[in-house]
């Protein structure tokens, strides 16, 4: 469980403590004074640590995907941040499309054989909408992971993220209580008088032990396998994930939305995730020097 806050103590960025029965995450490294300084801490939205139902530690697996072009532009810096800041107790697996990066680290390569349904989808959609076909690569990667990766919690990390502070299993415990089927960043778009719900899927956690996980998986698969996008604003992975969340919530599943007010579209910087990771969206990320950011983690060299 989280340790109680103490005065005159050195705290590193990312450390989790309890103060007056509220869980906080350290915003910046400091030595505590005699009184609790709230400006140095972020209040956590989950106020207790969660134990695995079987009494042991949860098995966390984080995944991402990229092709060679994306690896050269963003992915190699993302992977460097994974090695430096994703705790070794969290397994990391990479779906590598049509290339094999030379890695000297604990990253496991999964290749990119996403099955016959993926091939059929690409044949249907590539001639008519290349964006839909491209975003579906992520969707079918998620399907493969839901079906084939054995873990308690499945975590998605976009390959253009930078993890800039240590992420420990303790933090993921806080975000993935057994009662939650999905932990995600919800987004609402109001277009021509209609409300559309989606998710910012640069990060999410799926609870594979949840009693409704299989229903979630089958609902998500059905949208892709049968082109069932009539009630989706755009046939992109974030909208598909959001539609699946809505369907499962209507079926009684409990979720944890890290952007509960749905005020902001760019929500990760305004969420509890901000001290740990940066996600530079389309347009902005082309102005960012990923190499300079990654060099702060350590010298250039093999991943």
PESUL-V989308 format. One record per residue. N is the residue number from 1. PSI is psi as a letter, one per 40 degrees, with the letter a starting at -180 (NA if undefined). BURIAL is b if it has 24 or more other ideal C-beta (glycine too) atoms within 12 Angstrom, else e. Layout:
n=N psi=PSI burial=BURIAL
n=N psi=PSI burial=BURIAL
//
This chain:
n=1 psi=i burial=e
n=2 psi=h burial=b
n=3 psi=i burial=e
n=4 psi=i burial=e
n=5 psi=i burial=b
n=6 psi=i burial=e
n=7 psi=i burial=e
n=8 psi=f burial=e
n=9 psi=i burial=e
n=10 psi=h burial=e
n=11 psi=h burial=b
n=12 psi=i burial=e
n=13 psi=h burial=b
n=14 psi=e burial=b
n=15 psi=i burial=b
n=16 psi=h burial=b
n=17 psi=i burial=b
n=18 psi=h burial=b
n=19 psi=h burial=b
n=20 psi=f burial=e
n=21 psi=e burial=e
n=22 psi=h burial=e
n=23 psi=h burial=b
n=24 psi=i burial=b
n=25 psi=h burial=b
n=26 psi=h burial=b
n=27 psi=d burial=b
n=28 psi=i burial=e
n=29 psi=h burial=e
n=30 psi=i burial=e
n=31 psi=h burial=e
n=32 psi=i burial=b
n=33 psi=a burial=e
n=34 psi=e burial=e
n=35 psi=i burial=e
n=36 psi=h burial=b
n=37 psi=h burial=e
n=38 psi=d burial=e
n=39 psi=e burial=e
n=40 psi=e burial=b
n=41 psi=i burial=b
n=42 psi=h burial=b
n=43 psi=h burial=b
n=44 psi=i burial=b
n=45 psi=e burial=b
n=46 psi=h burial=b
n=47 psi=f burial=e
n=48 psi=i burial=e
n=49 psi=i burial=b
n=50 psi=h burial=b
n=51 psi=i burial=e
n=52 psi=i burial=e
n=53 psi=d burial=e
n=54 psi=e burial=e
n=55 psi=e burial=e
n=56 psi=a burial=e
n=57 psi=i burial=e
n=58 psi=i burial=b
n=59 psi=h burial=b
n=60 psi=h burial=b
n=61 psi=h burial=b
n=62 psi=i burial=b
n=63 psi=i burial=b
n=64 psi=i burial=b
n=65 psi=i burial=b
n=66 psi=i burial=b
n=67 psi=a burial=b
n=68 psi=d burial=e
n=69 psi=d burial=e
n=70 psi=d burial=b
n=71 psi=d burial=b
n=72 psi=d burial=e
n=73 psi=d burial=e
n=74 psi=d burial=b
n=75 psi=d burial=b
n=76 psi=d burial=b
n=77 psi=d burial=b
n=78 psi=d burial=b
n=79 psi=d burial=b
n=80 psi=d burial=b
n=81 psi=d burial=b
n=82 psi=d burial=b
n=83 psi=d burial=b
n=84 psi=d burial=b
n=85 psi=e burial=b
n=86 psi=h burial=b
n=87 psi=i burial=b
n=88 psi=e burial=e
n=89 psi=e burial=e
n=90 psi=h burial=b
n=91 psi=i burial=b
n=92 psi=h burial=b
n=93 psi=h burial=b
n=94 psi=h burial=b
n=95 psi=h burial=b
n=96 psi=h burial=b
n=97 psi=h burial=b
n=98 psi=f burial=e
n=99 psi=i burial=e
n=100 psi=h burial=e
n=101 psi=i burial=b
n=102 psi=h burial=e
n=103 psi=h burial=b
n=104 psi=f burial=e
n=105 psi=a burial=e
n=106 psi=e burial=e
n=107 psi=h burial=b
n=108 psi=h burial=e
n=109 psi=h burial=b
n=110 psi=e burial=b
n=111 psi=a burial=e
n=112 psi=f burial=b
n=113 psi=g burial=e
n=114 psi=e burial=b
n=115 psi=i burial=e
n=116 psi=d burial=e
n=117 psi=d burial=b
n=118 psi=d burial=b
n=119 psi=d burial=e
n=120 psi=d burial=e
n=121 psi=d burial=b
n=122 psi=d burial=b
n=123 psi=d burial=e
n=124 psi=d burial=e
n=125 psi=d burial=b
n=126 psi=d burial=e
n=127 psi=d burial=e
n=128 psi=d burial=e
n=129 psi=g burial=e
n=130 psi=d burial=e
n=131 psi=d burial=e
n=132 psi=d burial=b
n=133 psi=d burial=b
n=134 psi=d burial=e
n=135 psi=d burial=b
n=136 psi=d burial=b
n=137 psi=d burial=b
n=138 psi=d burial=b
n=139 psi=d burial=b
n=140 psi=d burial=b
n=141 psi=d burial=b
n=142 psi=d burial=b
n=143 psi=d burial=b
n=144 psi=d burial=b
n=145 psi=d burial=b
n=146 psi=d burial=b
n=147 psi=d burial=e
n=148 psi=e burial=e
n=149 psi=h burial=b
n=150 psi=h burial=e
n=151 psi=i burial=b
n=152 psi=d burial=b
n=153 psi=h burial=b
n=154 psi=h burial=b
n=155 psi=h burial=b
n=156 psi=h burial=b
n=157 psi=h burial=b
n=158 psi=i burial=b
n=159 psi=e burial=b
n=160 psi=e burial=b
n=161 psi=i burial=b
n=162 psi=h burial=b
n=163 psi=h burial=b
n=164 psi=e burial=b
n=165 psi=i burial=b
n=166 psi=h burial=b
n=167 psi=h burial=b
n=168 psi=i burial=b
n=169 psi=d burial=b
n=170 psi=d burial=b
n=171 psi=d burial=b
n=172 psi=d burial=b
n=173 psi=d burial=b
n=174 psi=d burial=b
n=175 psi=e burial=b
n=176 psi=f burial=b
n=177 psi=i burial=b
n=178 psi=d burial=b
n=179 psi=e burial=e
n=180 psi=h burial=b
n=181 psi=d burial=b
n=182 psi=i burial=b
n=183 psi=h burial=b
n=184 psi=i burial=b
n=185 psi=h burial=b
n=186 psi=i burial=b
n=187 psi=h burial=b
n=188 psi=h burial=b
n=189 psi=h burial=b
n=190 psi=h burial=e
n=191 psi=h burial=e
n=192 psi=f burial=e
n=193 psi=e burial=e
n=194 psi=h burial=e
n=195 psi=h burial=e
n=196 psi=h burial=b
n=197 psi=h burial=b
n=198 psi=a burial=b
n=199 psi=i burial=b
n=200 psi=g burial=b
n=201 psi=f burial=b
n=202 psi=d burial=b
n=203 psi=h burial=b
n=204 psi=i burial=b
n=205 psi=h burial=b
n=206 psi=h burial=b
n=207 psi=h burial=b
n=208 psi=e burial=b
n=209 psi=e burial=b
n=210 psi=i burial=b
n=211 psi=d burial=e
n=212 psi=e burial=b
n=213 psi=d burial=b
n=214 psi=d burial=e
n=215 psi=d burial=b
n=216 psi=d burial=b
n=217 psi=d burial=b
n=218 psi=d burial=e
n=219 psi=d burial=b
n=220 psi=d burial=b
n=221 psi=d burial=b
n=222 psi=d burial=e
n=223 psi=d burial=b
n=224 psi=d burial=b
n=225 psi=d burial=b
n=226 psi=e burial=e
n=227 psi=f burial=e
n=228 psi=g burial=e
n=229 psi=f burial=b
n=230 psi=d burial=e
n=231 psi=f burial=e
n=232 psi=h burial=b
n=233 psi=d burial=e
n=234 psi=i burial=e
n=235 psi=g burial=b
n=236 psi=i burial=b
n=237 psi=d burial=b
n=238 psi=d burial=b
n=239 psi=d burial=b
n=240 psi=d burial=b
n=241 psi=d burial=b
n=242 psi=d burial=b
n=243 psi=d burial=b
n=244 psi=d burial=b
n=245 psi=d burial=b
n=246 psi=d burial=b
n=247 psi=d burial=b
n=248 psi=d burial=b
n=249 psi=d burial=b
n=250 psi=d burial=e
n=251 psi=e burial=e
n=252 psi=e burial=e
n=253 psi=i burial=b
n=254 psi=h burial=e
n=255 psi=i burial=b
n=256 psi=h burial=b
n=257 psi=h burial=b
n=258 psi=e burial=b
n=259 psi=g burial=b
n=260 psi=d burial=e
n=261 psi=e burial=e
n=262 psi=f burial=b
n=263 psi=d burial=e
n=264 psi=i burial=e
n=265 psi=d burial=e
n=266 psi=g burial=e
n=267 psi=d burial=b
n=268 psi=d burial=b
n=269 psi=e burial=b
n=270 psi=e burial=e
n=271 psi=i burial=b
n=272 psi=e burial=b
n=273 psi=e burial=b
n=274 psi=d burial=b
n=275 psi=e burial=b
n=276 psi=d burial=b
n=277 psi=i burial=b
n=278 psi=h burial=b
n=279 psi=h burial=b
n=280 psi=h burial=b
n=281 psi=i burial=e
n=282 psi=h burial=e
n=283 psi=c burial=e
n=284 psi=d burial=e
n=285 psi=d burial=b
n=286 psi=e burial=e
n=287 psi=e burial=e
n=288 psi=h burial=e
n=289 psi=g burial=e
n=290 psi=d burial=b
n=291 psi=d burial=e
n=292 psi=d burial=e
n=293 psi=d burial=b
n=294 psi=d burial=b
n=295 psi=d burial=e
n=296 psi=d burial=e
n=297 psi=d burial=b
n=298 psi=i burial=e
n=299 psi=i burial=e
n=300 psi=i burial=e
n=301 psi=a burial=e
n=302 psi=i burial=e
n=303 psi=NA burial=b
//
